Amino acid sequence: MPDAEGVVRFFDANGEVLEIVGGPSMRNEVRERLGAEKAACFDFEPCSMYTQRQNELLSQYMETHGCMPPGIREEDDLDDLF
């Protein structure tokens, strides 16, 4: 797992997206979430413009499902994404 900028998508055991997270360290995002969350697996995409890519993936998810992924909480500050 590269310690690089990018976006990580976390999935439950059924392959459903739980959360889509962008940040300056994908390794830290994975480390913070895998032990504490219901995530069974993840994929990642290195991207220096991770905020924009996170926004694109969230928009695609919302277009398909009509809501945010279940791992996105109201207290999460996503104002900079939209």
Phi and psi restraints in degrees (range 20) as a CNS / XPLOR table:
assign (resid 1 and name C) (resid 2 and name N)
       (resid 2 and name CA) (resid 2 and name C) 1.0 -70.5 20.0 2
assign (resid 2 and name N) (resid 2 and name CA)
       (resid 2 and name C) (resid 3 and name N) 1.0 144.0 20.0 2
assign (resid 2 and name C) (resid 3 and name N)
       (resid 3 and name CA) (resid 3 and name C) 1.0 -91.3 20.0 2
assign (resid 3 and name N) (resid 3 and name CA)
       (resid 3 and name C) (resid 4 and name N) 1.0 73.5 20.0 2
assign (resid 3 and name C) (resid 4 and name N)
       (resid 4 and name CA) (resid 4 and name C) 1.0 -135.5 20.0 2
assign (resid 4 and name N) (resid 4 and name CA)
       (resid 4 and name C) (resid 5 and name N) 1.0 168.9 20.0 2
assign (resid 4 and name C) (resid 5 and name N)
       (resid 5 and name CA) (resid 5 and name C) 1.0 -68.1 20.0 2
assign (resid 5 and name N) (resid 5 and name CA)
       (resid 5 and name C) (resid 6 and name N) 1.0 144.6 20.0 2
assign (resid 5 and name C) (resid 6 and name N)
       (resid 6 and name CA) (resid 6 and name C) 1.0 165.0 20.0 2
assign (resid 6 and name N) (resid 6 and name CA)
       (resid 6 and name C) (resid 7 and name N) 1.0 -168.0 20.0 2
assign (resid 6 and name C) (resid 7 and name N)
       (resid 7 and name CA) (resid 7 and name C) 1.0 -122.9 20.0 2
assign (resid 7 and name N) (resid 7 and name CA)
       (resid 7 and name C) (resid 8 and name N) 1.0 137.5 20.0 2
assign (resid 7 and name C) (resid 8 and name N)
       (resid 8 and name CA) (resid 8 and name C) 1.0 -121.4 20.0 2
assign (resid 8 and name N) (resid 8 and name CA)
       (resid 8 and name C) (resid 9 and name N) 1.0 133.9 20.0 2
assign (resid 8 and name C) (resid 9 and name N)
       (resid 9 and name CA) (resid 9 and name C) 1.0 -110.0 20.0 2
assign (resid 9 and name N) (resid 9 and name CA)
       (resid 9 and name C) (resid 10 and name N) 1.0 129.3 20.0 2
assign (resid 9 and name C) (resid 10 and name N)
       (resid 10 and name CA) (resid 10 and name C) 1.0 -103.5 20.0 2
assign (resid 10 and name N) (resid 10 and name CA)
       (resid 10 and name C) (resid 11 and name N) 1.0 138.1 20.0 2
assign (resid 10 and name C) (resid 11 and name N)
       (resid 11 and name CA) (resid 11 and name C) 1.0 -123.4 20.0 2
assign (resid 11 and name N) (resid 11 and name CA)
       (resid 11 and name C) (resid 12 and name N) 1.0 149.7 20.0 2
assign (resid 11 and name C) (resid 12 and name N)
       (resid 12 and name CA) (resid 12 and name C) 1.0 -83.6 20.0 2
assign (resid 12 and name N) (resid 12 and name CA)
       (resid 12 and name C) (resid 13 and name N) 1.0 -176.7 20.0 2
assign (resid 12 and name C) (resid 13 and name N)
       (resid 13 and name CA) (resid 13 and name C) 1.0 -64.3 20.0 2
assign (resid 13 and name N) (resid 13 and name CA)
       (resid 13 and name C) (resid 14 and name N) 1.0 -20.6 20.0 2
assign (resid 13 and name C) (resid 14 and name N)
       (resid 14 and name CA) (resid 14 and name C) 1.0 -92.6 20.0 2
assign (resid 14 and name N) (resid 14 and name CA)
       (resid 14 and name C) (resid 15 and name N) 1.0 2.2 20.0 2
assign (resid 14 and name C) (resid 15 and name N)
       (resid 15 and name CA) (resid 15 and name C) 1.0 84.2 20.0 2
assign (resid 15 and name N) (resid 15 and name CA)
       (resid 15 and name C) (resid 16 and name N) 1.0 10.8 20.0 2
assign (resid 15 and name C) (resid 16 and name N)
       (resid 16 and name CA) (resid 16 and name C) 1.0 -84.8 20.0 2
assign (resid 16 and name N) (resid 16 and name CA)
       (resid 16 and name C) (resid 17 and name N) 1.0 139.2 20.0 2
assign (resid 16 and name C) (resid 17 and name N)
       (resid 17 and name CA) (resid 17 and name C) 1.0 -66.4 20.0 2
assign (resid 17 and name N) (resid 17 and name CA)
       (resid 17 and name C) (resid 18 and name N) 1.0 128.6 20.0 2
assign (resid 17 and name C) (resid 18 and name N)
       (resid 18 and name CA) (resid 18 and name C) 1.0 -97.8 20.0 2
assign (resid 18 and name N) (resid 18 and name CA)
       (resid 18 and name C) (resid 19 and name N) 1.0 -40.6 20.0 2
assign (resid 18 and name C) (resid 19 and name N)
       (resid 19 and name CA) (resid 19 and name C) 1.0 -159.0 20.0 2
assign (resid 19 and name N) (resid 19 and name CA)
       (resid 19 and name C) (resid 20 and name N) 1.0 148.2 20.0 2
assign (resid 19 and name C) (resid 20 and name N)
       (resid 20 and name CA) (resid 20 and name C) 1.0 -124.7 20.0 2
assign (resid 20 and name N) (resid 20 and name CA)
       (resid 20 and name C) (resid 21 and name N) 1.0 118.1 20.0 2
assign (resid 20 and name C) (resid 21 and name N)
       (resid 21 and name CA) (resid 21 and name C) 1.0 -129.4 20.0 2
assign (resid 21 and name N) (resid 21 and name CA)
       (resid 21 and name C) (resid 22 and name N) 1.0 129.6 20.0 2
assign (resid 21 and name C) (resid 22 and name N)
       (resid 22 and name CA) (resid 22 and name C) 1.0 -110.9 20.0 2
assign (resid 22 and name N) (resid 22 and name CA)
       (resid 22 and name C) (resid 23 and name N) 1.0 149.5 20.0 2
assign (resid 22 and name C) (resid 23 and name N)
       (resid 23 and name CA) (resid 23 and name C) 1.0 -174.0 20.0 2
assign (resid 23 and name N) (resid 23 and name CA)
       (resid 23 and name C) (resid 24 and name N) 1.0 173.2 20.0 2
assign (resid 23 and name C) (resid 24 and name N)
       (resid 24 and name CA) (resid 24 and name C) 1.0 -73.7 20.0 2
assign (resid 24 and name N) (resid 24 and name CA)
       (resid 24 and name C) (resid 25 and name N) 1.0 -14.9 20.0 2
assign (resid 24 and name C) (resid 25 and name N)
       (resid 25 and name CA) (resid 25 and name C) 1.0 -139.8 20.0 2
assign (resid 25 and name N) (resid 25 and name CA)
       (resid 25 and name C) (resid 26 and name N) 1.0 99.8 20.0 2
assign (resid 25 and name C) (resid 26 and name N)
       (resid 26 and name CA) (resid 26 and name C) 1.0 -60.9 20.0 2
assign (resid 26 and name N) (resid 26 and name CA)
       (resid 26 and name C) (resid 27 and name N) 1.0 -36.4 20.0 2
assign (resid 26 and name C) (resid 27 and name N)
       (resid 27 and name CA) (resid 27 and name C) 1.0 -59.6 20.0 2
assign (resid 27 and name N) (resid 27 and name CA)
       (resid 27 and name C) (resid 28 and name N) 1.0 -43.2 20.0 2
assign (resid 27 and name C) (resid 28 and name N)
       (resid 28 and name CA) (resid 28 and name C) 1.0 -66.4 20.0 2
assign (resid 28 and name N) (resid 28 and name CA)
       (resid 28 and name C) (resid 29 and name N) 1.0 -38.7 20.0 2
assign (resid 28 and name C) (resid 29 and name N)
       (resid 29 and name CA) (resid 29 and name C) 1.0 -59.9 20.0 2
assign (resid 29 and name N) (resid 29 and name CA)
       (resid 29 and name C) (resid 30 and name N) 1.0 -43.8 20.0 2
assign (resid 29 and name C) (resid 30 and name N)
       (resid 30 and name CA) (resid 30 and name C) 1.0 -66.9 20.0 2
assign (resid 30 and name N) (resid 30 and name CA)
       (resid 30 and name C) (resid 31 and name N) 1.0 -45.7 20.0 2
assign (resid 30 and name C) (resid 31 and name N)
       (resid 31 and name CA) (resid 31 and name C) 1.0 -58.5 20.0 2
assign (resid 31 and name N) (resid 31 and name CA)
       (resid 31 and name C) (resid 32 and name N) 1.0 -41.7 20.0 2
assign (resid 31 and name C) (resid 32 and name N)
       (resid 32 and name CA) (resid 32 and name C) 1.0 -67.9 20.0 2
assign (resid 32 and name N) (resid 32 and name CA)
       (resid 32 and name C) (resid 33 and name N) 1.0 -31.6 20.0 2
assign (resid 32 and name C) (resid 33 and name N)
       (resid 33 and name CA) (resid 33 and name C) 1.0 -103.5 20.0 2
assign (resid 33 and name N) (resid 33 and name CA)
       (resid 33 and name C) (resid 34 and name N) 1.0 -33.3 20.0 2
assign (resid 33 and name C) (resid 34 and name N)
       (resid 34 and name CA) (resid 34 and name C) 1.0 -63.6 20.0 2
assign (resid 34 and name N) (resid 34 and name CA)
       (resid 34 and name C) (resid 35 and name N) 1.0 -39.3 20.0 2
assign (resid 34 and name C) (resid 35 and name N)
       (resid 35 and name CA) (resid 35 and name C) 1.0 -74.4 20.0 2
assign (resid 35 and name N) (resid 35 and name CA)
       (resid 35 and name C) (resid 36 and name N) 1.0 -31.0 20.0 2
assign (resid 35 and name C) (resid 36 and name N)
       (resid 36 and name CA) (resid 36 and name C) 1.0 -100.3 20.0 2
assign (resid 36 and name N) (resid 36 and name CA)
       (resid 36 and name C) (resid 37 and name N) 1.0 -17.7 20.0 2
assign (resid 36 and name C) (resid 37 and name N)
       (resid 37 and name CA) (resid 37 and name C) 1.0 -103.7 20.0 2
assign (resid 37 and name N) (resid 37 and name CA)
       (resid 37 and name C) (resid 38 and name N) 1.0 -178.5 20.0 2
assign (resid 37 and name C) (resid 38 and name N)
       (resid 38 and name CA) (resid 38 and name C) 1.0 -87.8 20.0 2
assign (resid 38 and name N) (resid 38 and name CA)
       (resid 38 and name C) (resid 39 and name N) 1.0 5.9 20.0 2
assign (resid 38 and name C) (resid 39 and name N)
       (resid 39 and name CA) (resid 39 and name C) 1.0 -63.4 20.0 2
assign (resid 39 and name N) (resid 39 and name CA)
       (resid 39 and name C) (resid 40 and name N) 1.0 130.3 20.0 2
assign (resid 39 and name C) (resid 40 and name N)
       (resid 40 and name CA) (resid 40 and name C) 1.0 -97.2 20.0 2
assign (resid 40 and name N) (resid 40 and name CA)
       (resid 40 and name C) (resid 41 and name N) 1.0 -28.9 20.0 2
assign (resid 40 and name C) (resid 41 and name N)
       (resid 41 and name CA) (resid 41 and name C) 1.0 -157.8 20.0 2
assign (resid 41 and name N) (resid 41 and name CA)
       (resid 41 and name C) (resid 42 and name N) 1.0 176.4 20.0 2
assign (resid 41 and name C) (resid 42 and name N)
       (resid 42 and name CA) (resid 42 and name C) 1.0 -154.5 20.0 2
assign (resid 42 and name N) (resid 42 and name CA)
       (resid 42 and name C) (resid 43 and name N) 1.0 161.8 20.0 2
assign (resid 42 and name C) (resid 43 and name N)
       (resid 43 and name CA) (resid 43 and name C) 1.0 -130.9 20.0 2
assign (resid 43 and name N) (resid 43 and name CA)
       (resid 43 and name C) (resid 44 and name N) 1.0 164.1 20.0 2
assign (resid 43 and name C) (resid 44 and name N)
       (resid 44 and name CA) (resid 44 and name C) 1.0 -142.3 20.0 2
assign (resid 44 and name N) (resid 44 and name CA)
       (resid 44 and name C) (resid 45 and name N) 1.0 157.2 20.0 2
assign (resid 44 and name C) (resid 45 and name N)
       (resid 45 and name CA) (resid 45 and name C) 1.0 -139.4 20.0 2
assign (resid 45 and name N) (resid 45 and name CA)
       (resid 45 and name C) (resid 46 and name N) 1.0 106.4 20.0 2
assign (resid 45 and name C) (resid 46 and name N)
       (resid 46 and name CA) (resid 46 and name C) 1.0 -61.4 20.0 2
assign (resid 46 and name N) (resid 46 and name CA)
       (resid 46 and name C) (resid 47 and name N) 1.0 134.4 20.0 2
assign (resid 46 and name C) (resid 47 and name N)
       (resid 47 and name CA) (resid 47 and name C) 1.0 -164.5 20.0 2
assign (resid 47 and name N) (resid 47 and name CA)
       (resid 47 and name C) (resid 48 and name N) 1.0 121.9 20.0 2
assign (resid 47 and name C) (resid 48 and name N)
       (resid 48 and name CA) (resid 48 and name C) 1.0 -69.6 20.0 2
assign (resid 48 and name N) (resid 48 and name CA)
       (resid 48 and name C) (resid 49 and name N) 1.0 -23.5 20.0 2
assign (resid 48 and name C) (resid 49 and name N)
       (resid 49 and name CA) (resid 49 and name C) 1.0 -101.7 20.0 2
assign (resid 49 and name N) (resid 49 and name CA)
       (resid 49 and name C) (resid 50 and name N) 1.0 57.5 20.0 2
assign (resid 49 and name C) (resid 50 and name N)
       (resid 50 and name CA) (resid 50 and name C) 1.0 -63.1 20.0 2
assign (resid 50 and name N) (resid 50 and name CA)
       (resid 50 and name C) (resid 51 and name N) 1.0 -32.5 20.0 2
assign (resid 50 and name C) (resid 51 and name N)
       (resid 51 and name CA) (resid 51 and name C) 1.0 -64.2 20.0 2
assign (resid 51 and name N) (resid 51 and name CA)
       (resid 51 and name C) (resid 52 and name N) 1.0 -44.4 20.0 2
assign (resid 51 and name C) (resid 52 and name N)
       (resid 52 and name CA) (resid 52 and name C) 1.0 -64.3 20.0 2
assign (resid 52 and name N) (resid 52 and name CA)
       (resid 52 and name C) (resid 53 and name N) 1.0 -42.9 20.0 2
assign (resid 52 and name C) (resid 53 and name N)
       (resid 53 and name CA) (resid 53 and name C) 1.0 -67.2 20.0 2
assign (resid 53 and name N) (resid 53 and name CA)
       (resid 53 and name C) (resid 54 and name N) 1.0 -39.2 20.0 2
assign (resid 53 and name C) (resid 54 and name N)
       (resid 54 and name CA) (resid 54 and name C) 1.0 -60.4 20.0 2
assign (resid 54 and name N) (resid 54 and name CA)
       (resid 54 and name C) (resid 55 and name N) 1.0 -43.6 20.0 2
assign (resid 54 and name C) (resid 55 and name N)
       (resid 55 and name CA) (resid 55 and name C) 1.0 -60.9 20.0 2
assign (resid 55 and name N) (resid 55 and name CA)
       (resid 55 and name C) (resid 56 and name N) 1.0 -43.7 20.0 2
assign (resid 55 and name C) (resid 56 and name N)
       (resid 56 and name CA) (resid 56 and name C) 1.0 -61.4 20.0 2
assign (resid 56 and name N) (resid 56 and name CA)
       (resid 56 and name C) (resid 57 and name N) 1.0 -45.8 20.0 2
assign (resid 56 and name C) (resid 57 and name N)
       (resid 57 and name CA) (resid 57 and name C) 1.0 -67.2 20.0 2
assign (resid 57 and name N) (resid 57 and name CA)
       (resid 57 and name C) (resid 58 and name N) 1.0 -39.1 20.0 2
assign (resid 57 and name C) (resid 58 and name N)
       (resid 58 and name CA) (resid 58 and name C) 1.0 -64.5 20.0 2
assign (resid 58 and name N) (resid 58 and name CA)
       (resid 58 and name C) (resid 59 and name N) 1.0 -41.0 20.0 2
assign (resid 58 and name C) (resid 59 and name N)
       (resid 59 and name CA) (resid 59 and name C) 1.0 -62.4 20.0 2
assign (resid 59 and name N) (resid 59 and name CA)
       (resid 59 and name C) (resid 60 and name N) 1.0 -42.3 20.0 2
assign (resid 59 and name C) (resid 60 and name N)
       (resid 60 and name CA) (resid 60 and name C) 1.0 -62.4 20.0 2
assign (resid 60 and name N) (resid 60 and name CA)
       (resid 60 and name C) (resid 61 and name N) 1.0 -42.9 20.0 2
assign (resid 60 and name C) (resid 61 and name N)
       (resid 61 and name CA) (resid 61 and name C) 1.0 -62.2 20.0 2
assign (resid 61 and name N) (resid 61 and name CA)
       (resid 61 and name C) (resid 62 and name N) 1.0 -47.1 20.0 2
assign (resid 61 and name C) (resid 62 and name N)
       (resid 62 and name CA) (resid 62 and name C) 1.0 -65.2 20.0 2
assign (resid 62 and name N) (resid 62 and name CA)
       (resid 62 and name C) (resid 63 and name N) 1.0 -36.0 20.0 2
assign (resid 62 and name C) (resid 63 and name N)
       (resid 63 and name CA) (resid 63 and name C) 1.0 -64.0 20.0 2
assign (resid 63 and name N) (resid 63 and name CA)
       (resid 63 and name C) (resid 64 and name N) 1.0 -38.7 20.0 2
assign (resid 63 and name C) (resid 64 and name N)
       (resid 64 and name CA) (resid 64 and name C) 1.0 -77.1 20.0 2
assign (resid 64 and name N) (resid 64 and name CA)
       (resid 64 and name C) (resid 65 and name N) 1.0 -42.7 20.0 2
assign (resid 64 and name C) (resid 65 and name N)
       (resid 65 and name CA) (resid 65 and name C) 1.0 -104.0 20.0 2
assign (resid 65 and name N) (resid 65 and name CA)
       (resid 65 and name C) (resid 66 and name N) 1.0 -16.3 20.0 2
assign (resid 65 and name C) (resid 66 and name N)
       (resid 66 and name CA) (resid 66 and name C) 1.0 77.9 20.0 2
assign (resid 66 and name N) (resid 66 and name CA)
       (resid 66 and name C) (resid 67 and name N) 1.0 11.6 20.0 2
assign (resid 66 and name C) (resid 67 and name N)
       (resid 67 and name CA) (resid 67 and name C) 1.0 -158.0 20.0 2
assign (resid 67 and name N) (resid 67 and name CA)
       (resid 67 and name C) (resid 68 and name N) 1.0 171.3 20.0 2
assign (resid 67 and name C) (resid 68 and name N)
       (resid 68 and name CA) (resid 68 and name C) 1.0 -76.4 20.0 2
assign (resid 68 and name N) (resid 68 and name CA)
       (resid 68 and name C) (resid 69 and name N) 1.0 157.3 20.0 2
assign (resid 68 and name C) (resid 69 and name N)
       (resid 69 and name CA) (resid 69 and name C) 1.0 -58.2 20.0 2
assign (resid 69 and name N) (resid 69 and name CA)
       (resid 69 and name C) (resid 70 and name N) 1.0 149.4 20.0 2
assign (resid 69 and name C) (resid 70 and name N)
       (resid 70 and name CA) (resid 70 and name C) 1.0 -61.9 20.0 2
assign (resid 70 and name N) (resid 70 and name CA)
       (resid 70 and name C) (resid 71 and name N) 1.0 -22.2 20.0 2
assign (resid 70 and name C) (resid 71 and name N)
       (resid 71 and name CA) (resid 71 and name C) 1.0 -77.9 20.0 2
assign (resid 71 and name N) (resid 71 and name CA)
       (resid 71 and name C) (resid 72 and name N) 1.0 -10.1 20.0 2
assign (resid 71 and name C) (resid 72 and name N)
       (resid 72 and name CA) (resid 72 and name C) 1.0 -83.9 20.0 2
assign (resid 72 and name N) (resid 72 and name CA)
       (resid 72 and name C) (resid 73 and name N) 1.0 120.0 20.0 2
assign (resid 72 and name C) (resid 73 and name N)
       (resid 73 and name CA) (resid 73 and name C) 1.0 -101.3 20.0 2
assign (resid 73 and name N) (resid 73 and name CA)
       (resid 73 and name C) (resid 74 and name N) 1.0 156.0 20.0 2
assign (resid 73 and name C) (resid 74 and name N)
       (resid 74 and name CA) (resid 74 and name C) 1.0 -58.2 20.0 2
assign (resid 74 and name N) (resid 74 and name CA)
       (resid 74 and name C) (resid 75 and name N) 1.0 -34.0 20.0 2
assign (resid 74 and name C) (resid 75 and name N)
       (resid 75 and name CA) (resid 75 and name C) 1.0 -77.2 20.0 2
assign (resid 75 and name N) (resid 75 and name CA)
       (resid 75 and name C) (resid 76 and name N) 1.0 -11.1 20.0 2
assign (resid 75 and name C) (resid 76 and name N)
       (resid 76 and name CA) (resid 76 and name C) 1.0 -67.3 20.0 2
assign (resid 76 and name N) (resid 76 and name CA)
       (resid 76 and name C) (resid 77 and name N) 1.0 131.9 20.0 2
assign (resid 76 and name C) (resid 77 and name N)
       (resid 77 and name CA) (resid 77 and name C) 1.0 -88.7 20.0 2
assign (resid 77 and name N) (resid 77 and name CA)
       (resid 77 and name C) (resid 78 and name N) 1.0 99.9 20.0 2
assign (resid 77 and name C) (resid 78 and name N)
       (resid 78 and name CA) (resid 78 and name C) 1.0 -110.6 20.0 2
assign (resid 78 and name N) (resid 78 and name CA)
       (resid 78 and name C) (resid 79 and name N) 1.0 13.2 20.0 2
assign (resid 78 and name C) (resid 79 and name N)
       (resid 79 and name CA) (resid 79 and name C) 1.0 -57.5 20.0 2
assign (resid 79 and name N) (resid 79 and name CA)
       (resid 79 and name C) (resid 80 and name N) 1.0 -34.2 20.0 2
assign (resid 79 and name C) (resid 80 and name N)
       (resid 80 and name CA) (resid 80 and name C) 1.0 -72.3 20.0 2
assign (resid 80 and name N) (resid 80 and name CA)
       (resid 80 and name C) (resid 81 and name N) 1.0 -12.7 20.0 2
assign (resid 80 and name C) (resid 81 and name N)
       (resid 81 and name CA) (resid 81 and name C) 1.0 -83.3 20.0 2
assign (resid 81 and name N) (resid 81 and name CA)
       (resid 81 and name C) (resid 82 and name N) 1.0 -27.0 20.0 2
